[in-house]
Amino acid sequence: METVVLLILISIIGVFLFQKILPAKGITHMTTSDLKKLKDKGKYEFVDVRTPSEYKGNHINGFKNIPVHELKQRVHELNKEKEVIVICQSGIRSNTAAKILKKMGFPKVTNVKGGMSSWM
């Protein structure tokens, strides 16, 4: 009985963690190389969802810092008419942020795979 309960608990935790890193429906993904090639930057909203100290240490010009834990409260700062491109350090928090934005009605959301760790 204890083994069954433990297996169920491990399964639930595994599914939860898997869903956190799995790409969500309707979210586009791009590499940092793709990001560097973007032309008409005026049609995008660029959001860095790392902490302020991470952002201060190194960031890409044009990216607004809205930490992922503040995103729901600060979503009004973003324009739903533009494609929102989100980045973090590795791509995991930005994937979470992209899911939040999709749930909040943003039609075009793109996650930068590899995040700032891939930016050179």
Biopython code that builds the backbone (N, CA, C, O; Angstrom):
import numpy as np
from Bio.PDB.StructureBuilder import StructureBuilder

atoms = [
    (1, "MET", "N", (0.831, -1.205, 0.000)),
    (1, "MET", "CA", (0.000, 0.000, 0.000)),
    (1, "MET", "C", (0.871, 1.263, 0.000)),
    (1, "MET", "O", (0.611, 2.194, -0.762)),
    (2, "GLU", "N", (1.890, 1.296, 0.842)),
    (2, "GLU", "CA", (2.768, 2.468, 0.916)),
    (2, "GLU", "C", (3.498, 2.685, -0.409)),
    (2, "GLU", "O", (3.706, 3.823, -0.830)),
    (3, "THR", "N", (3.886, 1.587, -1.062)),
    (3, "THR", "CA", (4.584, 1.678, -2.340)),
    (3, "THR", "C", (3.676, 2.272, -3.413)),
    (3, "THR", "O", (4.132, 3.068, -4.234)),
    (4, "VAL", "N", (2.419, 1.900, -3.416)),
    (4, "VAL", "CA", (1.458, 2.424, -4.390)),
    (4, "VAL", "C", (1.261, 3.923, -4.186)),
    (4, "VAL", "O", (1.243, 4.686, -5.152)),
    (5, "VAL", "N", (1.117, 4.339, -2.954)),
    (5, "VAL", "CA", (0.947, 5.763, -2.646)),
    (5, "VAL", "C", (2.190, 6.536, -3.073)),
    (5, "VAL", "O", (2.079, 7.620, -3.645)),
    (6, "LEU", "N", (3.368, 5.990, -2.801)),
    (6, "LEU", "CA", (4.616, 6.638, -3.190)),
    (6, "LEU", "C", (4.724, 6.750, -4.709)),
    (6, "LEU", "O", (5.142, 7.788, -5.222)),
    (7, "LEU", "N", (4.357, 5.706, -5.424)),
    (7, "LEU", "CA", (4.398, 5.738, -6.890)),
    (7, "LEU", "C", (3.417, 6.761, -7.457)),
    (7, "LEU", "O", (3.738, 7.463, -8.417)),
    (8, "ILE", "N", (2.244, 6.846, -6.879)),
    (8, "ILE", "CA", (1.257, 7.838, -7.325)),
    (8, "ILE", "C", (1.782, 9.245, -7.088)),
    (8, "ILE", "O", (1.666, 10.111, -7.955)),
    (9, "LEU", "N", (2.355, 9.473, -5.921)),
    (9, "LEU", "CA", (2.910, 10.787, -5.594)),
    (9, "LEU", "C", (4.046, 11.159, -6.547)),
    (9, "LEU", "O", (4.101, 12.288, -7.034)),
    (10, "ILE", "N", (4.935, 10.235, -6.810)),
    (10, "ILE", "CA", (6.043, 10.478, -7.737)),
    (10, "ILE", "C", (5.505, 10.764, -9.137)),
    (10, "ILE", "O", (6.024, 11.639, -9.830)),
    (11, "SER", "N", (4.485, 10.045, -9.555)),
    (11, "SER", "CA", (3.876, 10.252, -10.875)),
    (11, "SER", "C", (3.265, 11.647, -10.988)),
    (11, "SER", "O", (3.438, 12.327, -12.000)),
    (12, "ILE", "N", (2.560, 12.060, -9.960)),
    (12, "ILE", "CA", (1.935, 13.388, -9.966)),
    (12, "ILE", "C", (3.001, 14.477, -10.049)),
    (12, "ILE", "O", (2.860, 15.426, -10.820)),
    (13, "ILE", "N", (4.053, 14.347, -9.271)),
    (13, "ILE", "CA", (5.146, 15.327, -9.305)),
    (13, "ILE", "C", (5.814, 15.319, -10.673)),
    (13, "ILE", "O", (6.135, 16.378, -11.212)),
    (14, "GLY", "N", (6.025, 14.130, -11.240)),
    (14, "GLY", "CA", (6.635, 14.018, -12.564)),
    (14, "GLY", "C", (5.814, 14.694, -13.636)),
    (14, "GLY", "O", (6.363, 15.409, -14.474)),
    (15, "VAL", "N", (4.512, 14.484, -13.626)),
    (15, "VAL", "CA", (3.618, 15.114, -14.603)),
    (15, "VAL", "C", (3.654, 16.631, -14.446)),
    (15, "VAL", "O", (3.711, 17.359, -15.437)),
    (16, "PHE", "N", (3.621, 17.103, -13.215)),
    (16, "PHE", "CA", (3.665, 18.545, -12.954)),
    (16, "PHE", "C", (4.953, 19.151, -13.520)),
    (16, "PHE", "O", (4.905, 20.168, -14.212)),
    (17, "LEU", "N", (6.094, 18.538, -13.232)),
    (17, "LEU", "CA", (7.372, 19.054, -13.723)),
    (17, "LEU", "C", (7.460, 18.982, -15.242)),
    (17, "LEU", "O", (7.987, 19.894, -15.879)),
    (18, "PHE", "N", (6.949, 17.910, -15.821)),
    (18, "PHE", "CA", (6.963, 17.748, -17.268)),
    (18, "PHE", "C", (6.142, 18.840, -17.943)),
    (18, "PHE", "O", (6.551, 19.375, -18.973)),
    (19, "GLN", "N", (4.981, 19.175, -17.368)),
    (19, "GLN", "CA", (4.129, 20.224, -17.933)),
    (19, "GLN", "C", (4.790, 21.586, -17.849)),
    (19, "GLN", "O", (4.544, 22.442, -18.699)),
    (20, "LYS", "N", (5.624, 21.805, -16.842)),
    (20, "LYS", "CA", (6.300, 23.091, -16.683)),
    (20, "LYS", "C", (7.287, 23.353, -17.813)),
    (20, "LYS", "O", (7.444, 24.495, -18.244)),
    (21, "ILE", "N", (7.955, 22.307, -18.296)),
    (21, "ILE", "CA", (8.977, 22.507, -19.324)),
    (21, "ILE", "C", (8.470, 22.225, -20.732)),
    (21, "ILE", "O", (9.135, 22.570, -21.708)),
    (22, "LEU", "N", (7.308, 21.606, -20.846)),
    (22, "LEU", "CA", (6.737, 21.301, -22.152)),
    (22, "LEU", "C", (6.247, 22.569, -22.838)),
    (22, "LEU", "O", (5.642, 23.419, -22.185)),
    (23, "PRO", "N", (6.488, 22.717, -24.122)),
    (23, "PRO", "CA", (5.968, 23.903, -24.810)),
    (23, "PRO", "C", (4.437, 23.885, -24.843)),
    (23, "PRO", "O", (3.819, 22.832, -25.000)),
    (24, "ALA", "N", (3.850, 25.047, -24.695)),
    (24, "ALA", "CA", (2.384, 25.162, -24.714)),
    (24, "ALA", "C", (1.900, 25.355, -26.148)),
    (24, "ALA", "O", (2.640, 25.817, -27.016)),
    (25, "LYS", "N", (0.645, 24.990, -26.372)),
    (25, "LYS", "CA", (0.030, 25.175, -27.683)),
    (25, "LYS", "C", (-0.046, 26.649, -28.029)),
    (25, "LYS", "O", (-0.339, 27.492, -27.182)),
    (26, "GLY", "N", (0.222, 26.940, -29.286)),
    (26, "GLY", "CA", (0.069, 28.309, -29.761)),
    (26, "GLY", "C", (1.237, 29.218, -29.459)),
    (26, "GLY", "O", (1.184, 30.410, -29.764)),
    (27, "ILE", "N", (2.295, 28.683, -28.866)),
    (27, "ILE", "CA", (3.480, 29.487, -28.572)),
    (27, "ILE", "C", (4.560, 29.127, -29.581)),
    (27, "ILE", "O", (4.884, 27.957, -29.784)),
    (28, "THR", "N", (5.106, 30.158, -30.204)),
    (28, "THR", "CA", (6.194, 29.973, -31.159)),
    (28, "THR", "C", (7.513, 29.962, -30.387)),
    (28, "THR", "O", (7.627, 30.558, -29.316)),
    (29, "HIS", "N", (8.490, 29.283, -30.942)),
    (29, "HIS", "CA", (9.813, 29.252, -30.326)),
    (29, "HIS", "C", (10.839, 29.704, -31.353)),
    (29, "HIS", "O", (10.734, 29.384, -32.537)),
    (30, "MET", "N", (11.832, 30.453, -30.885)),
    (30, "MET", "CA", (12.906, 30.895, -31.765)),
    (30, "MET", "C", (14.227, 30.767, -31.019)),
    (30, "MET", "O", (14.264, 30.698, -29.790)),
    (31, "THR", "N", (15.292, 30.737, -31.777)),
    (31, "THR", "CA", (16.629, 30.707, -31.189)),
    (31, "THR", "C", (17.130, 32.135, -31.045)),
    (31, "THR", "O", (16.519, 33.073, -31.559)),
    (32, "THR", "N", (18.230, 32.291, -30.353)),
    (32, "THR", "CA", (18.820, 33.633, -30.241)),
    (32, "THR", "C", (19.329, 34.097, -31.607)),
    (32, "THR", "O", (19.347, 35.296, -31.886)),
    (33, "SER", "N", (19.739, 33.162, -32.453)),
    (33, "SER", "CA", (20.142, 33.526, -33.827)),
    (33, "SER", "C", (18.969, 34.110, -34.590)),
    (33, "SER", "O", (19.119, 35.102, -35.304)),
    (34, "ASP", "N", (17.786, 33.493, -34.442)),
    (34, "ASP", "CA", (16.568, 34.027, -35.077)),
    (34, "ASP", "C", (16.255, 35.422, -34.542)),
    (34, "ASP", "O", (15.867, 36.317, -35.293)),
    (35, "LEU", "N", (16.429, 35.591, -33.244)),
    (35, "LEU", "CA", (16.152, 36.875, -32.598)),
    (35, "LEU", "C", (17.037, 37.972, -33.179)),
    (35, "LEU", "O", (16.569, 39.084, -33.424)),
    (36, "LYS", "N", (18.303, 37.667, -33.398)),
    (36, "LYS", "CA", (19.246, 38.652, -33.954)),
    (36, "LYS", "C", (18.874, 39.063, -35.376)),
    (36, "LYS", "O", (19.224, 40.159, -35.814)),
    (37, "LYS", "N", (18.167, 38.194, -36.098)),
    (37, "LYS", "CA", (17.807, 38.457, -37.494)),
    (37, "LYS", "C", (16.515, 39.246, -37.659)),
    (37, "LYS", "O", (16.186, 39.633, -38.780)),
    (38, "LEU", "N", (15.773, 39.496, -36.591)),
    (38, "LEU", "CA", (14.504, 40.227, -36.699)),
    (38, "LEU", "C", (14.734, 41.610, -37.285)),
    (38, "LEU", "O", (15.661, 42.320, -36.893)),
    (39, "LYS", "N", (13.891, 41.977, -38.215)),
    (39, "LYS", "CA", (14.035, 43.269, -38.901)),
    (39, "LYS", "C", (13.192, 44.365, -38.257)),
    (39, "LYS", "O", (13.726, 45.215, -37.544)),
    (40, "ASP", "N", (11.905, 44.355, -38.496)),
    (40, "ASP", "CA", (11.010, 45.421, -38.051)),
    (40, "ASP", "C", (10.725, 45.275, -36.557)),
    (40, "ASP", "O", (9.687, 44.742, -36.166)),
    (41, "LYS", "N", (11.646, 45.749, -35.732)),
    (41, "LYS", "CA", (11.538, 45.560, -34.289)),
    (41, "LYS", "C", (10.350, 46.309, -33.681)),
    (41, "LYS", "O", (9.956, 46.011, -32.554)),
    (42, "GLY", "N", (9.776, 47.265, -34.396)),
    (42, "GLY", "CA", (8.640, 48.027, -33.898)),
    (42, "GLY", "C", (7.358, 47.219, -33.778)),
    (42, "GLY", "O", (6.421, 47.648, -33.103)),
    (43, "LYS", "N", (7.299, 46.063, -34.416)),
    (43, "LYS", "CA", (6.078, 45.272, -34.337)),
    (43, "LYS", "C", (6.134, 44.223, -33.230)),
    (43, "LYS", "O", (5.271, 43.348, -33.162)),
    (44, "TYR", "N", (7.142, 44.307, -32.366)),
    (44, "TYR", "CA", (7.307, 43.331, -31.279)),
    (44, "TYR", "C", (7.354, 44.008, -29.920)),
    (44, "TYR", "O", (7.744, 45.169, -29.795)),
    (45, "GLU", "N", (6.949, 43.261, -28.910)),
    (45, "GLU", "CA", (7.165, 43.615, -27.509)),
    (45, "GLU", "C", (8.239, 42.656, -27.014)),
    (45, "GLU", "O", (8.075, 41.442, -27.127)),
    (46, "PHE", "N", (9.321, 43.169, -26.476)),
    (46, "PHE", "CA", (10.412, 42.337, -25.987)),
    (46, "PHE", "C", (10.408, 42.356, -24.462)),
    (46, "PHE", "O", (10.486, 43.420, -23.848)),
    (47, "VAL", "N", (10.315, 41.171, -23.854)),
    (47, "VAL", "CA", (10.207, 41.084, -22.397)),
    (47, "VAL", "C", (11.244, 40.098, -21.855)),
    (47, "VAL", "O", (11.320, 38.949, -22.290)),
    (48, "ASP", "N", (12.034, 40.574, -20.902)),
    (48, "ASP", "CA", (13.000, 39.742, -20.179)),
    (48, "ASP", "C", (12.369, 39.430, -18.830)),
    (48, "ASP", "O", (12.123, 40.340, -18.038)),
    (49, "VAL", "N", (12.104, 38.152, -18.557)),
    (49, "VAL", "CA", (11.361, 37.772, -17.357)),
    (49, "VAL", "C", (12.261, 37.328, -16.202)),
    (49, "VAL", "O", (11.796, 36.706, -15.247)),
    (50, "ARG", "N", (13.538, 37.649, -16.296)),
    (50, "ARG", "CA", (14.458, 37.321, -15.197)),
    (50, "ARG", "C", (14.307, 38.329, -14.057)),
    (50, "ARG", "O", (13.575, 39.313, -14.173)),
    (51, "THR", "N", (15.003, 38.068, -12.968)),
    (51, "THR", "CA", (14.964, 38.985, -11.826)),
    (51, "THR", "C", (15.663, 40.291, -12.191)),
    (51, "THR", "O", (16.475, 40.315, -13.116)),
    (52, "PRO", "N", (15.361, 41.378, -11.478)),
    (52, "PRO", "CA", (16.029, 42.646, -11.760)),
    (52, "PRO", "C", (17.561, 42.559, -11.652)),
    (52, "PRO", "O", (18.267, 43.201, -12.429)),
    (53, "SER", "N", (18.070, 41.784, -10.713)),
    (53, "SER", "CA", (19.536, 41.681, -10.592)),
    (53, "SER", "C", (20.143, 40.932, -11.776)),
    (53, "SER", "O", (21.228, 41.284, -12.240)),
    (54, "GLU", "N", (19.453, 39.904, -12.266)),
    (54, "GLU", "CA", (19.941, 39.201, -13.464)),
    (54, "GLU", "C", (19.917, 40.149, -14.668)),
    (54, "GLU", "O", (20.868, 40.209, -15.448)),
    (55, "TYR", "N", (18.824, 40.876, -14.800)),
    (55, "TYR", "CA", (18.659, 41.818, -15.907)),
    (55, "TYR", "C", (19.742, 42.891, -15.859)),
    (55, "TYR", "O", (20.345, 43.231, -16.877)),
    (56, "LYS", "N", (19.978, 43.418, -14.660)),
    (56, "LYS", "CA", (20.976, 44.472, -14.490)),
    (56, "LYS", "C", (22.375, 43.974, -14.860)),
    (56, "LYS", "O", (23.186, 44.727, -15.399)),
    (57, "GLY", "N", (22.649, 42.700, -14.566)),
    (57, "GLY", "CA", (23.961, 42.122, -14.868)),
    (57, "GLY", "C", (24.246, 42.016, -16.350)),
    (57, "GLY", "O", (25.387, 42.199, -16.776)),
    (58, "ASN", "N", (23.227, 41.724, -17.145)),
    (58, "ASN", "CA", (23.385, 41.580, -18.587)),
    (58, "ASN", "C", (21.999, 41.470, -19.216)),
    (58, "ASN", "O", (21.187, 40.642, -18.804)),
    (59, "HIS", "N", (21.740, 42.299, -20.200)),
    (59, "HIS", "CA", (20.460, 42.222, -20.912)),
    (59, "HIS", "C", (20.624, 42.699, -22.344)),
    (59, "HIS", "O", (21.633, 43.300, -22.713)),
    (60, "ILE", "N", (19.608, 42.415, -23.133)),
    (60, "ILE", "CA", (19.592, 42.822, -24.539)),
    (60, "ILE", "C", (18.852, 44.151, -24.629)),
    (60, "ILE", "O", (17.745, 44.289, -24.109)),
    (61, "ASN", "N", (19.465, 45.122, -25.288)),
    (61, "ASN", "CA", (18.819, 46.428, -25.462)),
    (61, "ASN", "C", (17.458, 46.254, -26.118)),
    (61, "ASN", "O", (17.307, 45.481, -27.064)),
    (62, "GLY", "N", (16.477, 46.975, -25.612)),
    (62, "GLY", "CA", (15.132, 46.923, -26.153)),
    (62, "GLY", "C", (14.206, 45.986, -25.385)),
    (62, "GLY", "O", (12.991, 46.024, -25.580)),
    (63, "PHE", "N", (14.767, 45.142, -24.513)),
    (63, "PHE", "CA", (13.954, 44.237, -23.709)),
    (63, "PHE", "C", (13.551, 44.925, -22.416)),
    (63, "PHE", "O", (14.383, 45.501, -21.715)),
    (64, "LYS", "N", (12.259, 44.856, -22.112)),
    (64, "LYS", "CA", (11.702, 45.406, -20.881)),
    (64, "LYS", "C", (11.794, 44.317, -19.808)),
    (64, "LYS", "O", (11.482, 43.156, -20.074)),
    (65, "ASN", "N", (12.217, 44.686, -18.612)),
    (65, "ASN", "CA", (12.321, 43.702, -17.531)),
    (65, "ASN", "C", (11.011, 43.633, -16.748)),
    (65, "ASN", "O", (10.641, 44.564, -16.033)),
    (66, "ILE", "N", (10.324, 42.504, -16.906)),
    (66, "ILE", "CA", (9.138, 42.194, -16.110)),
    (66, "ILE", "C", (9.351, 40.784, -15.574)),
    (66, "ILE", "O", (9.091, 39.816, -16.289)),
    (67, "PRO", "N", (9.818, 40.641, -14.332)),
    (67, "PRO", "CA", (10.051, 39.303, -13.778)),
    (67, "PRO", "C", (8.796, 38.442, -13.873)),
    (67, "PRO", "O", (7.676, 38.931, -13.720)),
    (68, "VAL", "N", (9.002, 37.152, -14.129)),
    (68, "VAL", "CA", (7.875, 36.243, -14.356)),
    (68, "VAL", "C", (6.871, 36.270, -13.209)),
    (68, "VAL", "O", (5.670, 36.138, -13.442)),
    (69, "HIS", "N", (7.342, 36.440, -11.973)),
    (69, "HIS", "CA", (6.417, 36.451, -10.833)),
    (69, "HIS", "C", (5.592, 37.746, -10.760)),
    (69, "HIS", "O", (4.633, 37.817, -9.991)),
    (70, "GLU", "N", (5.953, 38.768, -11.550)),
    (70, "GLU", "CA", (5.200, 40.033, -11.598)),
    (70, "GLU", "C", (4.358, 40.152, -12.869)),
    (70, "GLU", "O", (3.613, 41.118, -13.030)),
    (71, "LEU", "N", (4.471, 39.192, -13.754)),
    (71, "LEU", "CA", (3.872, 39.315, -15.085)),
    (71, "LEU", "C", (2.364, 39.541, -15.053)),
    (71, "LEU", "O", (1.862, 40.418, -15.755)),
    (72, "LYS", "N", (1.641, 38.776, -14.260)),
    (72, "LYS", "CA", (0.175, 38.927, -14.225)),
    (72, "LYS", "C", (-0.237, 40.318, -13.755)),
    (72, "LYS", "O", (-1.219, 40.871, -14.250)),
    (73, "GLN", "N", (0.503, 40.890, -12.803)),
    (73, "GLN", "CA", (0.169, 42.218, -12.284)),
    (73, "GLN", "C", (0.585, 43.331, -13.248)),
    (73, "GLN", "O", (0.018, 44.423, -13.210)),
    (74, "ARG", "N", (1.572, 43.063, -14.115)),
    (74, "ARG", "CA", (2.100, 44.112, -14.995)),
    (74, "ARG", "C", (1.756, 43.899, -16.471)),
    (74, "ARG", "O", (2.285, 44.592, -17.340)),
    (75, "VAL", "N", (0.881, 42.955, -16.747)),
    (75, "VAL", "CA", (0.539, 42.624, -18.123)),
    (75, "VAL", "C", (-0.025, 43.829, -18.877)),
    (75, "VAL", "O", (0.072, 43.897, -20.102)),
    (76, "HIS", "N", (-0.608, 44.771, -18.153)),
    (76, "HIS", "CA", (-1.157, 45.979, -18.787)),
    (76, "HIS", "C", (-0.073, 46.828, -19.464)),
    (76, "HIS", "O", (-0.393, 47.700, -20.272)),
    (77, "GLU", "N", (1.192, 46.585, -19.148)),
    (77, "GLU", "CA", (2.302, 47.321, -19.755)),
    (77, "GLU", "C", (2.610, 46.828, -21.173)),
    (77, "GLU", "O", (3.406, 47.441, -21.885)),
    (78, "LEU", "N", (1.986, 45.734, -21.576)),
    (78, "LEU", "CA", (2.264, 45.136, -22.879)),
    (78, "LEU", "C", (1.110, 45.364, -23.848)),
    (78, "LEU", "O", (-0.050, 45.453, -23.447)),
    (79, "ASN", "N", (1.448, 45.456, -25.108)),
    (79, "ASN", "CA", (0.479, 45.687, -26.176)),
    (79, "ASN", "C", (0.075, 44.353, -26.801)),
    (79, "ASN", "O", (0.912, 43.664, -27.385)),
    (80, "LYS", "N", (-1.199, 43.986, -26.684)),
    (80, "LYS", "CA", (-1.691, 42.725, -27.241)),
    (80, "LYS", "C", (-1.679, 42.716, -28.764)),
    (80, "LYS", "O", (-1.760, 41.653, -29.379)),
    (81, "GLU", "N", (-1.579, 43.878, -29.367)),
    (81, "GLU", "CA", (-1.563, 43.966, -30.829)),
    (81, "GLU", "C", (-0.217, 43.527, -31.406)),
    (81, "GLU", "O", (-0.121, 43.205, -32.590)),
    (82, "LYS", "N", (0.812, 43.516, -30.573)),
    (82, "LYS", "CA", (2.152, 43.147, -31.029)),
    (82, "LYS", "C", (2.492, 41.726, -30.603)),
    (82, "LYS", "O", (1.956, 41.206, -29.624)),
    (83, "GLU", "N", (3.396, 41.108, -31.362)),
    (83, "GLU", "CA", (3.915, 39.803, -30.954)),
    (83, "GLU", "C", (4.834, 40.022, -29.755)),
    (83, "GLU", "O", (5.706, 40.891, -29.787)),
    (84, "VAL", "N", (4.639, 39.236, -28.700)),
    (84, "VAL", "CA", (5.456, 39.367, -27.497)),
    (84, "VAL", "C", (6.538, 38.292, -27.541)),
    (84, "VAL", "O", (6.247, 37.102, -27.658)),
    (85, "ILE", "N", (7.787, 38.732, -27.445)),
    (85, "ILE", "CA", (8.924, 37.814, -27.426)),
    (85, "ILE", "C", (9.506, 37.836, -26.024)),
    (85, "ILE", "O", (9.909, 38.887, -25.525)),
    (86, "VAL", "N", (9.549, 36.658, -25.384)),
    (86, "VAL", "CA", (10.019, 36.561, -24.000)),
    (86, "VAL", "C", (11.324, 35.775, -23.917)),
    (86, "VAL", "O", (11.544, 34.805, -24.642)),
    (87, "ILE", "N", (12.177, 36.231, -23.005)),
    (87, "ILE", "CA", (13.472, 35.594, -22.788)),
    (87, "ILE", "C", (13.756, 35.539, -21.291)),
    (87, "ILE", "O", (13.284, 36.383, -20.530)),
    (88, "CYS", "N", (14.526, 34.547, -20.879)),
    (88, "CYS", "CA", (15.014, 34.455, -19.499)),
    (88, "CYS", "C", (16.465, 33.984, -19.582)),
    (88, "CYS", "O", (17.133, 34.247, -20.581)),
    (89, "GLN", "N", (16.957, 33.307, -18.576)),
    (89, "GLN", "CA", (18.339, 32.848, -18.611)),
    (89, "GLN", "C", (18.502, 31.599, -19.476)),
    (89, "GLN", "O", (19.460, 31.497, -20.242)),
    (90, "SER", "N", (17.567, 30.645, -19.358)),
    (90, "SER", "CA", (17.733, 29.370, -20.058)),
    (90, "SER", "C", (16.568, 29.004, -20.974)),
    (90, "SER", "O", (16.705, 28.105, -21.804)),
    (91, "GLY", "N", (15.441, 29.670, -20.846)),
    (91, "GLY", "CA", (14.263, 29.357, -21.648)),
    (91, "GLY", "C", (13.135, 28.727, -20.854)),
    (91, "GLY", "O", (12.032, 28.578, -21.380)),
    (92, "ILE", "N", (13.374, 28.352, -19.607)),
    (92, "ILE", "CA", (12.340, 27.702, -18.803)),
    (92, "ILE", "C", (11.357, 28.723, -18.239)),
    (92, "ILE", "O", (10.146, 28.557, -18.384)),
    (93, "ARG", "N", (11.861, 29.772, -17.601)),
    (93, "ARG", "CA", (10.950, 30.802, -17.062)),
    (93, "ARG", "C", (10.213, 31.526, -18.175)),
    (93, "ARG", "O", (9.043, 31.880, -18.027)),
    (94, "SER", "N", (10.905, 31.749, -19.301)),
    (94, "SER", "CA", (10.229, 32.427, -20.409)),
    (94, "SER", "C", (9.147, 31.537, -21.014)),
    (94, "SER", "O", (8.142, 32.047, -21.509)),
    (95, "ASN", "N", (9.331, 30.226, -20.983)),
    (95, "ASN", "CA", (8.284, 29.312, -21.433)),
    (95, "ASN", "C", (7.069, 29.425, -20.514)),
    (95, "ASN", "O", (5.931, 29.434, -20.981)),
    (96, "THR", "N", (7.314, 29.509, -19.210)),
    (96, "THR", "CA", (6.231, 29.706, -18.241)),
    (96, "THR", "C", (5.531, 31.038, -18.511)),
    (96, "THR", "O", (4.302, 31.113, -18.519)),
    (97, "ALA", "N", (6.325, 32.085, -18.732)),
    (97, "ALA", "CA", (5.758, 33.413, -19.016)),
    (97, "ALA", "C", (4.929, 33.390, -20.297)),
    (97, "ALA", "O", (3.868, 34.010, -20.362)),
    (98, "ALA", "N", (5.405, 32.682, -21.305)),
    (98, "ALA", "CA", (4.667, 32.584, -22.572)),
    (98, "ALA", "C", (3.310, 31.923, -22.347)),
    (98, "ALA", "O", (2.306, 32.351, -22.916)),
    (99, "LYS", "N", (3.279, 30.888, -21.522)),
    (99, "LYS", "CA", (2.011, 30.219, -21.204)),
    (99, "LYS", "C", (1.062, 31.174, -20.489)),
    (99, "LYS", "O", (-0.135, 31.196, -20.777)),
    (100, "ILE", "N", (1.593, 31.961, -19.560)),
    (100, "ILE", "CA", (0.775, 32.945, -18.836)),
    (100, "ILE", "C", (0.178, 33.947, -19.820)),
    (100, "ILE", "O", (-1.015, 34.244, -19.765)),
    (101, "LEU", "N", (1.006, 34.462, -20.715)),
    (101, "LEU", "CA", (0.532, 35.454, -21.684)),
    (101, "LEU", "C", (-0.541, 34.878, -22.605)),
    (101, "LEU", "O", (-1.522, 35.555, -22.912)),
    (102, "LYS", "N", (-0.360, 33.631, -23.048)),
    (102, "LYS", "CA", (-1.376, 32.994, -23.893)),
    (102, "LYS", "C", (-2.696, 32.882, -23.143)),
    (102, "LYS", "O", (-3.755, 33.165, -23.703)),
    (103, "LYS", "N", (-2.638, 32.472, -21.879)),
    (103, "LYS", "CA", (-3.855, 32.343, -21.070)),
    (103, "LYS", "C", (-4.522, 33.691, -20.844)),
    (103, "LYS", "O", (-5.732, 33.761, -20.630)),
    (104, "MET", "N", (-3.731, 34.766, -20.891)),
    (104, "MET", "CA", (-4.267, 36.103, -20.666)),
    (104, "MET", "C", (-4.713, 36.769, -21.966)),
    (104, "MET", "O", (-5.038, 37.956, -21.979)),
    (105, "GLY", "N", (-4.729, 36.007, -23.055)),
    (105, "GLY", "CA", (-5.305, 36.509, -24.295)),
    (105, "GLY", "C", (-4.347, 37.122, -25.294)),
    (105, "GLY", "O", (-4.791, 37.769, -26.242)),
    (106, "PHE", "N", (-3.060, 36.944, -25.117)),
    (106, "PHE", "CA", (-2.107, 37.459, -26.099)),
    (106, "PHE", "C", (-2.046, 36.469, -27.261)),
    (106, "PHE", "O", (-1.697, 35.305, -27.065)),
    (107, "PRO", "N", (-2.386, 36.925, -28.473)),
    (107, "PRO", "CA", (-2.473, 35.990, -29.599)),
    (107, "PRO", "C", (-1.123, 35.521, -30.148)),
    (107, "PRO", "O", (-1.011, 34.390, -30.621)),
    (108, "LYS", "N", (-0.112, 36.365, -30.090)),
    (108, "LYS", "CA", (1.196, 36.023, -30.661)),
    (108, "LYS", "C", (2.266, 36.104, -29.571)),
    (108, "LYS", "O", (2.636, 37.190, -29.124)),
    (109, "VAL", "N", (2.749, 34.940, -29.158)),
    (109, "VAL", "CA", (3.766, 34.876, -28.112)),
    (109, "VAL", "C", (4.892, 33.967, -28.588)),
    (109, "VAL", "O", (4.644, 32.874, -29.097)),
    (110, "THR", "N", (6.128, 34.425, -28.421)),
    (110, "THR", "CA", (7.302, 33.648, -28.830)),
    (110, "THR", "C", (8.279, 33.548, -27.671)),
    (110, "THR", "O", (8.600, 34.538, -27.015)),
    (111, "ASN", "N", (8.742, 32.328, -27.436)),
    (111, "ASN", "CA", (9.736, 32.049, -26.396)),
    (111, "ASN", "C", (11.099, 31.902, -27.062)),
    (111, "ASN", "O", (11.222, 31.240, -28.093)),
    (112, "VAL", "N", (12.128, 32.521, -26.471)),
    (112, "VAL", "CA", (13.489, 32.388, -26.983)),
    (112, "VAL", "C", (14.135, 31.176, -26.322)),
    (112, "VAL", "O", (14.430, 31.191, -25.127)),
    (113, "LYS", "N", (14.351, 30.129, -27.111)),
    (113, "LYS", "CA", (14.959, 28.898, -26.606)),
    (113, "LYS", "C", (16.415, 29.151, -26.221)),
    (113, "LYS", "O", (17.154, 29.821, -26.942)),
    (114, "GLY", "N", (16.806, 28.611, -25.089)),
    (114, "GLY", "CA", (18.190, 28.754, -24.648)),
    (114, "GLY", "C", (18.451, 30.036, -23.889)),
    (114, "GLY", "O", (19.445, 30.142, -23.171)),
    (115, "GLY", "N", (17.572, 31.011, -24.038)),
    (115, "GLY", "CA", (17.657, 32.265, -23.295)),
    (115, "GLY", "C", (18.979, 32.999, -23.405)),
    (115, "GLY", "O", (19.711, 32.859, -24.384)),
    (116, "MET", "N", (19.264, 33.780, -22.385)),
    (116, "MET", "CA", (20.480, 34.589, -22.363)),
    (116, "MET", "C", (21.743, 33.711, -22.355)),
    (116, "MET", "O", (22.815, 34.165, -22.756)),
    (117, "SER", "N", (21.619, 32.482, -21.908)),
    (117, "SER", "CA", (22.763, 31.576, -21.934)),
    (117, "SER", "C", (23.231, 31.304, -23.361)),
    (117, "SER", "O", (24.391, 30.959, -23.586)),
    (118, "SER", "N", (22.320, 31.461, -24.325)),
    (118, "SER", "CA", (22.656, 31.234, -25.732)),
    (118, "SER", "C", (23.011, 32.521, -26.475)),
    (118, "SER", "O", (23.445, 32.477, -27.625)),
    (119, "TRP", "N", (22.827, 33.654, -25.823)),
    (119, "TRP", "CA", (23.075, 34.955, -26.462)),
    (119, "TRP", "C", (24.571, 35.259, -26.453)),
    (119, "TRP", "O", (25.218, 35.233, -25.406)),
    (120, "MET", "N", (25.096, 35.540, -27.614)),
    (120, "MET", "CA", (26.531, 35.883, -27.699)),
    (120, "MET", "C", (26.733, 37.092, -28.556)),
    (120, "MET", "O", (27.867, 37.532, -28.746)),
]
sb = StructureBuilder()
sb.init_structure("model")
sb.init_model(0)
sb.init_chain("A")
sb.init_seg("    ")
for serial, (resi, resn, name, xyz) in enumerate(atoms, 1):
    if name == "N":
        sb.init_residue(resn, " ", resi, " ")
    sb.init_atom(name, np.array(xyz, "f"), 0.0, 1.0, " ", f" {name:<3s}", serial, name[0])
structure = sb.get_structure()
